[in-house]
Amino acid sequence: MQQANGTAEGHAGSRQIEAVRFAAADGGPRREFIAEEVPVALVYNRFPFAVMLATPADLEDFAVGFSLTEAVVGDAAEISDVRTREEESGVEVHIEITKDRYMRLRERHRRNLVAGSSCGLCGSDSFAEALRPLDPLLSMRRFAPQAISRAMAELPAHQILNRGLGSLHAAAFATPDGAIVAAREDVGRHNALDKLVGFLARNGIDREAGFVAVSSRCSFEMVHKTAAAGVPLIASISAPTSLAVSFAEETGIGLAAFARDGRFSLYATASRIAE
């Protein structure tokens, strides 16, 4: 893991603590920056719906992205306001949604989605809720292998917090030629993706016109959130899981994994790659 350095100073999502290094050359007490991880409560029209452990940065993006990928709303226009409020034990994010969406939310299983930063499905109270089906993506968008390699090569430059703290995941959105236009970081890989989706939605960026690049493994919830956001392909630096591969094939999402050093393996939806 990279040692903390000045690149994290002043950024939301990091804090400085006392540490003691044990080493032959430069051991001793020191102050280091580490990533913040706090409970973030998502409250819809004063109704507490979910509590996630997340990095307290870009929380407005997180709220919008989570609302879209978890089908709380079908469009960002159904969200009229997002406000954050710091509490002693965490952060509350208050989201105002339309009356119709609020009533649908209350009709869903009354569950408290308490999830760790590494688990995007913890708290789901049934198989149907955890494996919520989605319609296949009808977009015919295809991407050149060189575009995927370019995006993965550019990704580290957009991991500002991770460069200083060494403990955050990143999710980035790339154009068809592989240029990264936006990136978000979080201690949870699925939180980073939700933040990215929220940013794209809030800024009116066409999600079907590019692909997602992530610094983590590609598990089911990463593919599910990609499909829910309407993004045609996800490229991961690490390995996929069996459920991720099967769901990507079902929904028409390209899944490229082990994407590093100018190469990758395609595990689902070969039609997303332009030969």
DRENDO-1510 file (C-alpha; in Angstrom, 1 decimal, always signed):
<recs>
REC; n; res; u; v; w
REC; 1; MET; +0.0; +0.0; +0.0 .
REC; 2; GLN; +1.2; +3.5; -0.8 .
REC; 3; GLN; +2.2; +5.6; +2.2 .
REC; 4; ALA; +0.2; +8.8; +2.8 .
REC; 5; ASN; +1.6; +12.0; +1.4 .
REC; 6; GLY; +0.6; +15.5; +0.7 .
REC; 7; THR; -1.6; +14.7; -2.3 .
REC; 8; ALA; -4.5; +13.8; +0.0 .
REC; 9; GLU; -4.2; +16.9; +2.2 .
REC; 10; GLY; -7.2; +19.2; +1.9 .
REC; 11; HIS; -9.3; +16.7; +0.1 .
REC; 12; ALA; -12.7; +15.7; +1.5 .
REC; 13; GLY; -12.6; +12.0; +2.4 .
REC; 14; SER; -9.3; +12.0; +4.2 .
REC; 15; ARG; -8.2; +12.7; +7.7 .
REC; 16; GLN; -4.8; +12.9; +9.5 .
REC; 17; ILE; -3.9; +10.7; +12.4 .
REC; 18; GLU; -1.0; +9.8; +14.6 .
REC; 19; ALA; +0.9; +6.6; +13.6 .
REC; 20; VAL; +4.2; +5.0; +14.5 .
REC; 21; ARG; +6.4; +3.5; +11.8 .
REC; 22; PHE; +8.7; +0.6; +12.7 .
REC; 23; ALA; +11.6; +0.6; +10.2 .
REC; 24; ALA; +15.4; +0.4; +10.4 .
REC; 25; ALA; +16.0; +3.7; +8.7 .
REC; 26; ASP; +13.2; +6.2; +9.4 .
REC; 27; GLY; +11.0; +4.7; +12.1 .
REC; 28; GLY; +9.2; +6.7; +14.8 .
REC; 29; PRO; +6.1; +8.7; +15.4 .
REC; 30; ARG; +4.6; +10.5; +12.4 .
REC; 31; ARG; +1.3; +12.0; +11.2 .
REC; 32; GLU; -0.3; +10.3; +8.2 .
REC; 33; PHE; -3.5; +10.8; +6.1 .
REC; 34; ILE; -5.9; +7.9; +5.9 .
REC; 35; ALA; -9.2; +7.5; +4.1 .
REC; 36; GLU; -12.4; +8.4; +6.0 .
REC; 37; GLU; -15.1; +5.7; +6.2 .
REC; 38; VAL; -18.3; +6.8; +7.9 .
REC; 39; PRO; -22.0; +5.7; +8.0 .
REC; 40; VAL; -23.9; +7.6; +5.3 .
REC; 41; ALA; -27.7; +7.5; +5.8 .
REC; 42; LEU; -29.9; +8.0; +2.7 .
REC; 43; VAL; -33.2; +9.6; +3.8 .
REC; 44; TYR; -36.0; +9.9; +1.2 .
REC; 45; ASN; -38.7; +12.5; +2.0 .
REC; 46; ARG; -37.8; +12.0; +5.7 .
REC; 47; PHE; -38.0; +8.2; +5.4 .
REC; 48; PRO; -34.7; +6.5; +6.3 .
REC; 49; PHE; -34.1; +3.9; +3.6 .
REC; 50; ALA; -30.4; +2.9; +3.6 .
REC; 51; VAL; -27.2; +3.2; +5.6 .
REC; 52; MET; -23.9; +2.7; +3.7 .
REC; 53; LEU; -20.4; +2.9; +4.9 .
REC; 54; ALA; -18.7; +5.3; +2.5 .
REC; 55; THR; -16.1; +8.0; +2.0 .
REC; 56; PRO; -17.8; +11.3; +2.8 .
REC; 57; ALA; -17.0; +13.0; -0.5 .
REC; 58; ASP; -19.2; +13.7; -3.5 .
REC; 59; LEU; -22.2; +12.6; -1.5 .
REC; 60; GLU; -24.7; +14.5; -3.7 .
REC; 61; ASP; -23.4; +12.4; -6.7 .
REC; 62; PHE; -23.6; +9.3; -4.5 .
REC; 63; ALA; -27.3; +10.0; -3.6 .
REC; 64; VAL; -28.4; +10.5; -7.2 .
REC; 65; GLY; -26.4; +7.5; -8.4 .
REC; 66; PHE; -27.6; +5.2; -5.7 .
REC; 67; SER; -31.2; +6.3; -6.3 .
REC; 68; LEU; -30.9; +5.4; -10.0 .
REC; 69; THR; -29.0; +2.1; -9.7 .
REC; 70; GLU; -31.2; +0.9; -6.9 .
REC; 71; ALA; -34.4; +1.9; -8.8 .
REC; 72; VAL; -35.6; +4.4; -6.2 .
REC; 73; VAL; -36.2; +6.7; -9.1 .
REC; 74; GLY; -36.2; +6.1; -12.8 .
REC; 75; ASP; -34.7; +9.4; -13.8 .
REC; 76; ALA; -32.7; +12.1; -12.1 .
REC; 77; ALA; -35.4; +14.6; -12.9 .
REC; 78; GLU; -37.5; +12.8; -10.2 .
REC; 79; ILE; -35.1; +14.1; -7.6 .
REC; 80; SER; -35.9; +17.7; -6.6 .
REC; 81; ASP; -33.3; +18.3; -3.9 .
REC; 82; VAL; -30.3; +16.7; -2.2 .
REC; 83; ARG; -28.9; +18.0; +1.1 .
REC; 84; THR; -26.2; +16.7; +3.4 .
REC; 85; ARG; -26.1; +17.0; +7.2 .
REC; 86; GLU; -23.3; +16.0; +9.3 .
REC; 87; GLU; -24.1; +14.2; +12.5 .
REC; 88; GLU; -21.9; +13.1; +15.4 .
REC; 89; SER; -21.9; +9.5; +14.2 .
REC; 90; GLY; -22.0; +10.0; +10.4 .
REC; 91; VAL; -23.7; +11.9; +7.6 .
REC; 92; GLU; -27.3; +12.1; +6.6 .
REC; 93; VAL; -28.2; +12.7; +3.0 .
REC; 94; HIS; -31.7; +14.0; +2.6 .
REC; 95; ILE; -33.2; +13.3; -0.9 .
REC; 96; GLU; -36.5; +14.7; -2.0 .
REC; 97; ILE; -38.3; +12.6; -4.7 .
REC; 98; THR; -41.7; +12.8; -6.3 .
REC; 99; LYS; -44.7; +11.6; -4.4 .
REC; 100; ASP; -45.2; +8.7; -6.7 .
REC; 101; ARG; -41.7; +7.4; -6.3 .
REC; 102; TYR; -41.9; +7.9; -2.5 .
REC; 103; MET; -45.1; +5.8; -2.3 .
REC; 104; ARG; -43.5; +3.1; -4.4 .
REC; 105; LEU; -40.5; +3.2; -2.1 .
REC; 106; ARG; -42.6; +2.8; +1.0 .
REC; 107; GLU; -44.4; -0.2; -0.6 .
REC; 108; ARG; -41.1; -2.0; -1.1 .
REC; 109; HIS; -39.9; -4.4; +1.5 .
REC; 110; ARG; -39.4; -2.4; +4.7 .
REC; 111; ARG; -35.7; -3.1; +5.0 .
REC; 112; ASN; -32.8; -1.2; +6.4 .
REC; 113; LEU; -30.0; -1.7; +3.8 .
REC; 114; VAL; -27.1; -1.7; +6.2 .
REC; 115; ALA; -24.0; -2.4; +4.1 .
REC; 116; GLY; -20.3; -2.4; +4.5 .
REC; 117; SER; -18.0; -0.6; +2.2 .
REC; 118; SER; -17.1; -3.9; +0.4 .
REC; 119; CYS; -20.7; -5.2; +0.0 .
REC; 120; GLY; -23.2; -3.7; -2.3 .
REC; 121; LEU; -26.0; -6.3; -1.6 .
REC; 122; CYS; -25.8; -6.7; +2.2 .
REC; 123; GLY; -29.2; -6.2; +3.8 .
REC; 124; SER; -31.2; -7.4; +0.9 .
REC; 125; ASP; -34.0; -9.4; +2.4 .
REC; 126; SER; -34.8; -11.8; -0.4 .
REC; 127; PHE; -33.2; -13.4; -3.5 .
REC; 128; ALA; -35.5; -11.4; -5.7 .
REC; 129; GLU; -34.4; -8.1; -4.2 .
REC; 130; ALA; -30.7; -9.0; -4.3 .
REC; 131; LEU; -30.8; -10.3; -7.9 .
REC; 132; ARG; -33.3; -7.8; -9.3 .
REC; 133; PRO; -33.7; -8.5; -13.0 .
REC; 134; LEU; -33.1; -5.8; -15.6 .
REC; 135; ASP; -34.1; -5.4; -19.2 .
REC; 136; PRO; -31.3; -6.0; -21.8 .
REC; 137; LEU; -29.6; -2.9; -23.0 .
REC; 138; LEU; -30.6; -2.3; -26.6 .
REC; 139; SER; -27.8; +0.1; -27.5 .
REC; 140; MET; -25.6; -1.1; -30.4 .
REC; 141; ARG; -22.5; +0.8; -29.1 .
REC; 142; ARG; -19.2; -1.0; -29.6 .
REC; 143; PHE; -15.7; -0.1; -28.4 .
REC; 144; ALA; -12.2; -0.7; -29.9 .
REC; 145; PRO; -9.8; -2.7; -27.8 .
REC; 146; GLN; -7.4; +0.2; -27.9 .
REC; 147; ALA; -10.0; +2.5; -26.2 .
REC; 148; ILE; -10.3; +0.1; -23.3 .
REC; 149; SER; -6.6; -0.1; -22.9 .
REC; 150; ARG; -6.3; +3.7; -23.0 .
REC; 151; ALA; -8.9; +4.2; -20.3 .
REC; 152; MET; -7.3; +1.7; -18.0 .
REC; 153; ALA; -3.9; +3.3; -18.6 .
REC; 154; GLU; -5.3; +6.8; -17.7 .
REC; 155; LEU; -7.2; +5.6; -14.7 .
REC; 156; PRO; -4.4; +5.9; -12.1 .
REC; 157; ALA; -4.0; +9.6; -12.9 .
REC; 158; HIS; -7.6; +10.2; -11.8 .
REC; 159; GLN; -7.1; +8.4; -8.4 .
REC; 160; ILE; -6.1; +11.5; -6.5 .
REC; 161; LEU; -7.1; +10.2; -3.0 .
REC; 162; ASN; -5.8; +6.7; -3.6 .
REC; 163; ARG; -2.5; +8.1; -4.7 .
REC; 164; GLY; -2.0; +9.5; -1.3 .
REC; 165; LEU; -3.9; +7.0; +0.9 .
REC; 166; GLY; -3.7; +3.7; -1.0 .
REC; 167; SER; -7.1; +2.4; +0.2 .
REC; 168; LEU; -9.8; +3.7; -2.2 .
REC; 169; HIS; -11.4; +2.3; -5.3 .
REC; 170; ALA; -12.1; +4.3; -8.4 .
REC; 171; ALA; -14.8; +4.3; -11.1 .
REC; 172; ALA; -14.3; +6.3; -14.3 .
REC; 173; PHE; -16.4; +7.1; -17.4 .
REC; 174; ALA; -14.6; +7.0; -20.7 .
REC; 175; THR; -15.6; +8.2; -24.2 .
REC; 176; PRO; -15.6; +5.8; -27.1 .
REC; 177; ASP; -12.0; +6.6; -27.8 .
REC; 178; GLY; -11.0; +5.8; -24.2 .
REC; 179; ALA; -10.5; +9.3; -22.9 .
REC; 180; ILE; -11.6; +9.6; -19.2 .
REC; 181; VAL; -14.0; +12.4; -18.7 .
REC; 182; ALA; -15.0; +11.8; -15.0 .
REC; 183; ALA; -13.9; +9.7; -12.1 .
REC; 184; ARG; -15.0; +9.2; -8.5 .
REC; 185; GLU; -13.3; +7.5; -5.5 .
REC; 186; ASP; -14.6; +5.7; -2.4 .
REC; 187; VAL; -13.5; +3.0; +0.0 .
REC; 188; GLY; -16.4; +0.9; -1.5 .
REC; 189; ARG; -16.1; -0.1; -5.1 .
REC; 190; HIS; -19.9; +0.0; -5.6 .
REC; 191; ASN; -20.1; +3.4; -3.9 .
REC; 192; ALA; -17.5; +4.8; -6.3 .
REC; 193; LEU; -19.6; +3.6; -9.2 .
REC; 194; ASP; -22.8; +5.1; -7.7 .
REC; 195; LYS; -21.0; +8.4; -7.3 .
REC; 196; LEU; -19.9; +8.3; -11.0 .
REC; 197; VAL; -23.4; +7.4; -12.2 .
REC; 198; GLY; -24.7; +10.3; -10.1 .
REC; 199; PHE; -22.2; +12.7; -11.6 .
REC; 200; LEU; -23.1; +11.7; -15.1 .
REC; 201; ALA; -26.8; +12.0; -14.5 .
REC; 202; ARG; -26.5; +15.4; -12.8 .
REC; 203; ASN; -24.4; +16.8; -15.7 .
REC; 204; GLY; -26.5; +15.4; -18.5 .
REC; 205; ILE; -23.8; +13.1; -19.9 .
REC; 206; ASP; -25.1; +10.4; -22.2 .
REC; 207; ARG; -24.3; +7.2; -20.3 .
REC; 208; GLU; -24.8; +5.0; -23.4 .
REC; 209; ALA; -22.1; +6.9; -25.2 .
REC; 210; GLY; -19.1; +5.5; -23.2 .
REC; 211; PHE; -18.0; +2.8; -20.8 .
REC; 212; VAL; -17.0; +2.4; -17.2 .
REC; 213; ALA; -13.5; +1.6; -16.0 .
REC; 214; VAL; -13.0; +0.4; -12.4 .
REC; 215; SER; -10.0; -0.3; -10.3 .
REC; 216; SER; -11.6; -3.2; -8.5 .
REC; 217; ARG; -12.7; -6.8; -9.2 .
REC; 218; CYS; -15.9; -7.1; -11.2 .
REC; 219; SER; -18.6; -8.6; -9.0 .
REC; 220; PHE; -22.3; -8.9; -9.6 .
REC; 221; GLU; -23.3; -5.6; -8.1 .
REC; 222; MET; -20.8; -3.7; -10.3 .
REC; 223; VAL; -22.4; -5.2; -13.5 .
REC; 224; HIS; -25.9; -4.7; -12.1 .
REC; 225; LYS; -25.3; -1.0; -11.4 .
REC; 226; THR; -23.6; -0.6; -14.8 .
REC; 227; ALA; -26.6; -2.1; -16.5 .
REC; 228; ALA; -29.1; -0.1; -14.4 .
REC; 229; ALA; -27.3; +3.1; -15.4 .
REC; 230; GLY; -27.5; +2.1; -19.1 .
REC; 231; VAL; -23.8; +1.9; -19.6 .
REC; 232; PRO; -22.9; -0.7; -22.3 .
REC; 233; LEU; -19.6; -2.0; -21.0 .
REC; 234; ILE; -17.5; -2.2; -17.8 .
REC; 235; ALA; -13.8; -2.8; -17.8 .
REC; 236; SER; -12.1; -4.0; -14.6 .
REC; 237; ILE; -8.5; -4.2; -13.6 .
REC; 238; SER; -9.1; -7.4; -11.7 .
REC; 239; ALA; -11.1; -10.6; -12.0 .
REC; 240; PRO; -14.9; -11.1; -12.6 .
REC; 241; THR; -17.2; -13.4; -10.7 .
REC; 242; SER; -19.4; -16.1; -12.2 .
REC; 243; LEU; -22.6; -14.2; -11.4 .
REC; 244; ALA; -21.2; -11.0; -12.9 .
REC; 245; VAL; -20.4; -12.8; -16.1 .
REC; 246; SER; -23.8; -14.5; -16.5 .
REC; 247; PHE; -25.7; -11.3; -15.6 .
REC; 248; ALA; -23.6; -9.2; -18.1 .
REC; 249; GLU; -24.5; -11.7; -20.8 .
REC; 250; GLU; -28.2; -11.6; -19.9 .
REC; 251; THR; -28.3; -7.8; -20.0 .
REC; 252; GLY; -26.0; -7.2; -23.0 .
REC; 253; ILE; -23.2; -5.5; -21.0 .
REC; 254; GLY; -19.7; -6.0; -22.2 .
REC; 255; LEU; -17.5; -7.3; -19.4 .
REC; 256; ALA; -13.7; -6.9; -19.9 .
REC; 257; ALA; -11.5; -8.0; -16.9 .
REC; 258; PHE; -7.9; -8.2; -16.1 .
REC; 259; ALA; -7.6; -5.0; -18.1 .
REC; 260; ARG; -4.1; -3.8; -17.6 .
REC; 261; ASP; -0.8; -3.4; -19.4 .
REC; 262; GLY; -2.5; -3.0; -22.8 .
REC; 263; ARG; -4.5; -6.2; -22.7 .
REC; 264; PHE; -7.7; -7.6; -21.3 .
REC; 265; SER; -10.0; -10.7; -21.4 .
REC; 266; LEU; -13.6; -10.3; -22.6 .
REC; 267; TYR; -16.0; -12.5; -20.5 .
REC; 268; ALA; -19.4; -11.4; -21.8 .
REC; 269; THR; -21.2; -9.9; -24.8 .
REC; 270; ALA; -18.6; -10.1; -27.5 .
REC; 271; SER; -20.6; -7.8; -29.7 .
REC; 272; ARG; -19.5; -4.8; -27.6 .
REC; 273; ILE; -16.0; -5.1; -29.0 .
REC; 274; ALA; -15.2; -3.6; -32.4 .
REC; 275; GLU; -12.7; -5.8; -34.1 .
</recs>
